[in-house]
Amino acid sequence: SIPTGVTSPGGTHQHPAISATTSNLGNWAAAAVCLAVALTPNSTVKRHFRSALRLLGTFTGGAKQTVKSSTAAATPSTMASSSMGNHSYEYDLVVLGGGSGGLAAAKEAAKLGAKVICLDFVKPSPAGTTWGLGGTCVNVGCIPKKLMHQAGILGESFSDAKEFGWNVKSEGHDWNKMVTAIQDHIGSLNFGYRTTLRDKNVEYMNAYGAFVDAHTITATKKSGKVQTITADKFIIAVGGRPSYLDVPGARECCITSDDVFSLPAPPGKTLCVGASYISLETAGFLAALGYDTSVAIRSVPLRGFDTEIADKIVGFMERHGTNFMRDSQPSKFEKTPEGKIKVTVKNTVFGSEFDAEFDTVVLAVGRFAVTEGLNLAAAGVERNPKNGKIPCIDEVTNVPHIYAVGDVLDTRQELTPVAIKAGMRLVQRIYNGGTLKMDYDLVPTTVFTPLEYGCIGMSEELAVETFGADNVEVYQSYFKPLEWVLNHEEHDGVAHREDNACYAKLITNLADDERVVGFHYVGPGAGEVTQGYAVAMKMGAKKSDFDGTVGIHPTVSEEFTLLSVTKRSGVDAAKKGC
């Protein structure tokens, strides 16, 4: 079995589910008491009626909540109806953080009748970049990244268009026009979020929250004005920010993903530092837009993902123009009189050093949870001192009425849809007697490198480690999408559309009737291809289910319904014909 807390790109095996029970009065009794509350003008009397209803387990649909504390994290025996309104605090719920998870939780709680306030405050990056409501994904993550990735795809499609008979000519790329359009779109999203909060009866405050005690925070606005707020419950959803290398000149000379999507001028010759998916995605779209791009990798690329796939992605990028500096770690950054950035790079194997100059250096060396300034200790909330993240069970911290969702959670995926679903399910358990918990297993994800990568579940390495090599079967196929076959253009001797560059891999557990435990796809439209198969795998799909499914022809996705060659057979898995 897989130990609790083991994380793979596809998911984390979580703690056993803990059941919740509910108890309800008859409909006639509930209706009578609710009518009395509605007709009573005195707020104190109303409060007493609500208290009586809660004691009877009818006000929000279930039993009272009981939570056992531990030094690591609270273990909720139930997460049913809350004491909404039955307290002396100003708010039922304070949400700290206006990102994807925080906004979803705030709106869901308000919909269920809670009095909610959401605090959001963005501290400027060292380069001075700041942004509006919506969090990382909307402002400096998924949305601008996907749009710039799309810009790169469009540029690479010019050679396809010519072979399909279009008389097209590229006059180069306009960086400023692209950035302006993307930032305008983001601005419209920021405005939409604020409007939606108002429409959903969620109070919004642009202020930085910090705990005073377990039920009190201070909210510090940009002007310096401080307001004290009390609440019955809190959800911490402050997300994370990019890390900087602890070397001379890093903060003064480099930018991060916080800054790259709003650069006022083209980046020019660029160095991306790090082997993370953020680094490779950034390098991918910059190279596709025509910029001289290098990537400095200290060790292995895409750590935690399938190693074979990671090597394929790096190899493809390298063949198509991205320069990779392997076993390399910058040790110093300096600004030159000409406005360049001189980077001193150390070889991590031999210890030798060399200098290189770039116009822009983008650091993508990890992220940290922005919990440092929250004064969690004042509320008794524990956090991991190594990364600032908060250990939780089912999003409950070691303080029973304080919760956390999103990137601040320890050992959980840093993905927007994960934060949204976790936040909504948490609120349903708190205020509506819900029993559904966030399942962090088999979470699909996509890396938007030039050759996109979608995956669900285990890497091949994790499957072998978990079930043993004899119990793991790997089905694979190399193929070329039909849309690529007319393009025979080459750049520096490399085909623009390579034969068999795309790859499909299913990993099955032979000891469990070939249940599919890993799904991996490399090729165009990876997110669209992968999403549907996530449903099948959540339902426990086996290899026979894939085999019994009729594919849609001609598509890349149908390849997963045709896989027959196993890795252990040694048979060539390259696709021949359609």
Summary of the structure (lengths in Angstrom):
residues: 578
radius of gyration: 26.2
end to end distance: 40.2
largest distance: 82.4
contacts: 1934
relative contact order: 0.13
helix: 33%
strand: 23%
